[in-house]
Amino acid sequence: MITYKDAGVDVTRGYKAVDAISKHVKNTFTSGVLTDIGSFGGAFSLSAFKNMEEPVLVSGTDGVGTKLKLAFMLEKHDTIGIDCVAMCVNDILCSGATPLFFLDYIATGKIAPNAIEEIVAGISQGCVESGCALIGGETAEMPGFYQDGEYDVAGFCVGIVDKKDMIDGKDLKEGDVLIGLSSSGVHSNGYSLIRKLIEVSGININEYTEELGETYGEALLKPTKLYVKSVLALKEQVKIKGMAHITGGGFIENIPRMFNKDLSAQINLSSIKKPPIYKFVEEVSKLTKEELYNTFNMGIGMVIAIDKEDADKALKILAEQGENATVIGQVVAGTKEVHLK
């Protein structure tokens, strides 16, 4: 007799993982959740939004990329889940959507219940901080597909916004101000290059440095910042004309995504305070400023476009929400470009 376990899949490990994550998942449940853990589909009620004139659902999906390799190296899995949530909810936030619910997918060669619990604890934390519910997911054991101790994580989220309140860039004009919200670090993009720089430089990622105030590993594994609550608080009081989540492609690719007509962005680089880890990136990579700002967030995780007259009010609101925000540039005439000054 040849069993499923003989082929490398032990369903009992899956049961243990589900038991371990249940308490974390239930911590995320909001009033809209209609199904419990273990259902074939996650159900969510929209009754709380029946007063919207024209409710629009906004969805997003993403993963964490090769940043996972650092988690494997450091055997630290409790922040990766936050990254996964942030990459999704920050994206739909750019349309003005309030996140409602999230689903995750974790695939691994051999389920390690403790590691799965750490990952899902991070996902749950990210969901709680974003005000959305974790209503479903999948943990797949795939022997022979992943190396021992390795896994992949992806997420999917859905949010809602009244159509009249969507952030769509249609009202953007020359002279509008660009406010940058600081990042927590590298976030979740550019890690294939980061890993190459680690290899070339020969640094010990467990080494503490005074410049960083922590180890290289701690600085590089710091989770992606969640901007949901602060941006939604701003949206209540100030008209947000456009938004860009600075992910893969950095400033150069992402900021023009807020433009739906011929406009460009002028960025004042001296206004941006870069996290210390970027000194290592710049010195080892020797990339030009254009290449750096086309790969990394360089210290800015979200860019918000508003009317110039609203700038002081917006900065005050964001500061009250705990954000380190500053004016980093303005909207100018052009053809959907980013000018670094």
C-alpha positions in Angstrom: 0.0 0.0 0.0 1.3 3.5 -1.0 -0.4 6.3 1.0 -0.6 10.0 0.4 1.9 10.4 3.3 4.3 8.2 1.4 4.1 10.7 -1.5 5.0 13.5 0.9 1.7 14.9 1.9 0.7 14.5 5.6 -2.9 15.8 6.0 -2.6 15.8 9.8 0.0 18.6 9.5 -2.6 20.6 7.7 -5.2 20.0 10.4 -2.7 21.1 13.0 -1.9 24.3 11.0 -5.6 25.1 10.8 -6.1 24.7 14.5 -3.1 26.9 15.2 -4.3 29.8 12.9 -7.9 29.8 13.9 -7.5 32.2 16.8 -5.6 34.7 14.6 -8.2 34.5 11.8 -11.1 35.1 14.2 -9.4 38.2 15.5 -10.0 39.8 12.1 -13.7 39.1 11.8 -15.9 42.2 11.4 -19.7 42.5 11.5 -19.9 41.7 7.7 -18.4 38.2 8.0 -21.1 35.5 7.5 -19.1 32.3 7.4 -16.7 30.6 9.8 -13.3 29.1 9.3 -13.5 26.0 7.2 -16.3 27.0 4.9 -15.9 26.3 1.1 -16.4 30.0 0.4 -16.1 33.1 2.5 -19.3 35.2 2.6 -19.4 38.9 3.4 -22.5 41.0 3.8 -22.7 44.5 2.2 -25.7 45.6 4.2 -23.7 48.2 6.0 -23.2 50.0 2.7 -26.8 50.1 1.5 -26.8 53.9 1.8 -24.2 54.3 -0.9 -25.5 55.8 -4.1 -23.5 53.6 -6.4 -21.3 51.1 -4.5 -18.3 49.9 -6.5 -16.2 46.9 -5.5 -12.4 47.3 -6.0 -10.1 44.2 -5.9 -6.4 43.6 -5.8 -4.0 40.7 -5.6 -0.3 40.5 -5.0 2.5 38.5 -3.3 5.7 39.3 -1.4 8.2 38.3 -4.1 11.8 37.2 -3.3 11.7 39.1 0.0 10.6 35.6 1.2 14.2 34.4 0.7 15.3 36.7 3.5 12.6 35.2 5.8 13.9 31.8 5.0 17.5 32.8 5.7 16.6 34.5 9.0 14.0 31.8 9.9 11.6 34.7 10.8 8.1 34.4 9.3 5.9 36.7 11.4 6.2 39.9 9.3 5.8 38.4 5.8 2.1 38.2 6.2 1.9 41.9 6.9 3.7 42.5 3.6 1.2 40.4 1.8 -1.8 42.3 3.2 -0.1 45.7 2.6 0.7 45.1 -1.0 -3.0 44.4 -1.7 -4.8 46.9 0.5 -2.5 49.8 -0.3 -3.2 49.2 -4.0 -7.0 49.3 -3.7 -6.7 52.3 -1.4 -5.4 54.3 -4.4 -9.0 54.1 -5.8 -10.4 55.4 -2.5 -11.7 52.0 -1.5 -12.2 50.8 2.1 -10.9 47.2 2.4 -13.6 44.7 3.3 -12.1 41.3 3.2 -8.9 39.4 2.4 -8.0 35.9 1.3 -4.6 34.3 1.4 -2.8 31.4 -0.4 0.2 29.7 1.2 2.1 27.0 -0.8 4.9 25.0 0.7 6.8 21.7 0.2 6.1 20.5 3.7 3.6 22.1 6.1 5.3 23.3 9.2 2.4 24.2 11.5 4.5 26.7 13.6 5.7 28.6 10.5 2.2 28.6 9.0 0.9 30.1 12.3 3.6 32.8 12.2 2.7 33.7 8.6 -1.0 33.8 9.3 -0.5 35.8 12.5 1.2 38.4 10.4 -1.6 38.3 7.8 -4.2 38.7 10.6 -2.3 41.6 12.1 -2.2 43.3 8.7 -5.9 42.8 8.3 -6.8 44.1 11.8 -4.7 47.2 11.1 -6.4 47.7 7.8 -9.9 47.1 9.2 -10.6 44.1 6.9 -11.6 40.6 7.6 -9.6 37.4 6.7 -12.5 35.3 5.5 -10.7 32.5 3.7 -7.5 31.0 2.4 -5.7 27.9 1.2 -2.6 26.1 2.5 -1.2 23.8 -0.1 1.4 21.1 0.6 3.3 20.5 -2.6 6.3 18.1 -2.0 9.0 18.3 -4.7 7.8 21.7 -5.8 9.4 23.8 -3.0 12.7 23.2 -1.2 12.4 22.3 2.5 11.7 25.3 4.6 10.5 27.4 1.6 7.0 28.6 0.7 5.2 31.2 -1.3 2.5 33.6 -0.1 -0.1 35.5 -2.1 -3.2 37.5 -1.2 -6.4 38.9 -2.6 -8.5 41.7 -1.2 -11.8 43.4 -2.0 -12.8 46.9 -1.0 -15.8 49.2 -1.5 -16.2 52.9 -2.5 -19.2 55.0 -3.6 -18.6 55.8 -7.3 -18.8 59.5 -6.7 -16.0 59.2 -4.1 -13.6 57.3 -6.2 -10.1 58.6 -6.6 -9.6 58.6 -10.4 -7.3 61.5 -11.3 -9.9 63.2 -13.5 -9.6 66.5 -11.5 -5.8 66.7 -11.4 -4.3 69.8 -12.8 -1.0 71.7 -13.0 0.1 73.1 -9.7 -1.5 70.4 -7.6 0.8 69.3 -4.7 2.3 65.9 -4.3 2.6 64.7 -0.7 4.8 61.7 0.1 4.1 59.4 3.0 7.3 57.8 4.3 8.0 54.1 3.9 9.1 51.8 6.7 12.0 50.7 4.5 12.4 48.8 1.3 8.9 47.4 1.6 8.4 44.4 -0.8 10.1 45.3 -4.1 13.6 45.1 -5.5 14.6 42.2 -3.4 16.2 40.2 -6.3 18.6 43.1 -6.6 18.9 43.4 -2.8 19.9 39.8 -2.5 22.5 40.3 -5.2 23.9 43.2 -3.3 24.1 41.1 -0.2 26.0 38.5 -2.1 28.4 40.9 -3.8 29.1 43.0 -0.7 29.7 39.9 1.5 27.8 41.5 4.5 26.6 39.4 7.3 22.8 40.0 7.5 22.9 39.3 11.2 25.4 42.0 11.8 24.3 45.0 13.9 25.5 48.4 12.5 25.3 51.8 14.2 24.3 53.4 11.0 21.1 51.3 10.8 20.5 51.0 14.5 19.7 47.3 13.9 21.0 44.4 11.8 20.9 44.3 8.1 18.4 41.5 8.3 16.1 43.4 10.6 16.2 46.5 8.3 15.5 44.5 5.2 12.8 42.3 6.6 10.8 45.3 8.1 7.2 44.9 6.8 5.5 47.1 4.3 3.7 50.0 5.8 -0.1 50.0 5.9 -1.6 53.3 4.9 -5.3 52.5 5.1 -6.5 54.2 8.2 -4.5 57.4 7.7 -5.5 57.8 4.1 -9.2 57.1 4.8 -9.1 59.7 7.6 -7.6 62.2 5.2 -10.1 61.4 2.5 -12.9 62.3 5.0 -11.7 65.9 5.2 -9.6 66.7 2.1 -10.3 65.9 -1.6 -7.7 63.5 -2.8 -7.3 63.9 -6.5 -4.8 61.1 -7.2 -2.8 58.4 -5.4 0.1 56.1 -6.3 1.4 53.2 -4.2 5.2 53.1 -4.8 5.9 49.5 -5.4 7.7 47.7 -8.3 8.9 50.3 -10.8 9.4 52.9 -8.1 8.5 56.5 -8.7 9.1 56.4 -12.5 6.4 53.8 -13.2 3.9 54.3 -10.4 3.3 58.0 -10.1 2.2 58.4 -13.7 -0.5 55.8 -13.1 -2.5 58.4 -11.3 -2.7 60.6 -14.4 -5.5 60.0 -16.9 -4.4 62.9 -19.1 -1.3 64.7 -20.2 0.4 65.7 -17.0 3.7 64.9 -15.3 5.2 64.9 -11.8 8.1 67.0 -10.7 9.8 65.6 -7.6 12.1 67.5 -5.3 14.6 64.9 -4.1 16.0 67.0 -1.3 12.6 66.8 0.4 12.8 63.1 0.7 14.4 61.5 3.8 15.7 58.1 2.9 15.9 55.2 5.4 19.5 54.4 6.3 19.4 51.0 4.5 19.4 52.9 1.2 23.0 54.1 1.8 24.0 50.5 1.6 22.0 50.0 -1.6 23.4 53.1 -3.3 27.0 52.5 -2.3 27.1 48.8 -3.4 24.8 49.1 -6.5 26.3 52.4 -7.8 23.0 52.9 -9.6 22.1 56.3 -11.1 19.3 58.3 -9.3 17.0 57.4 -12.2 17.7 53.7 -11.8 17.2 53.9 -8.0 13.9 55.7 -8.3 12.8 53.2 -11.0 13.5 50.3 -8.7 12.9 51.2 -5.1 10.5 53.5 -3.1 13.6 55.4 -1.8 11.7 56.3 1.4 8.3 57.1 0.1 5.6 54.4 0.1 2.6 56.4 -1.0 2.2 59.6 -3.0 -1.0 61.7 -2.7 -2.0 64.5 -5.1 -4.2 67.3 -3.6 -5.0 70.9 -4.3 -2.2 73.3 -3.2 -4.6 75.1 -0.9 -5.3 71.9 1.0 -1.6 71.1 1.6 -1.2 72.4 5.2 -4.5 70.9 6.3 -3.6 67.5 4.8 -0.2 67.5 6.4 -1.7 68.3 9.8 -4.3 65.4 9.4 -1.6 63.0 8.4 0.6 63.9 11.3 -2.3 63.4 13.6 -2.6 59.9 12.1 1.0 59.2 12.9 2.3 59.6 9.4 5.6 61.2 8.5 4.4 63.2 5.5 5.9 66.0 3.5 5.4 67.9 0.2 7.7 66.2 -2.3 6.7 67.8 -5.5 4.0 69.0 -7.8 1.9 68.2 -10.9 3.3 69.9 -14.0 2.5 69.9 -17.7 3.9 66.9 -19.6 3.3 63.5 -21.0 3.0 61.2 -17.9 6.6 61.5 -16.9 8.4 61.9 -13.6 11.1 64.5 -13.4 13.6 64.1 -10.6 15.1 67.5 -9.5 
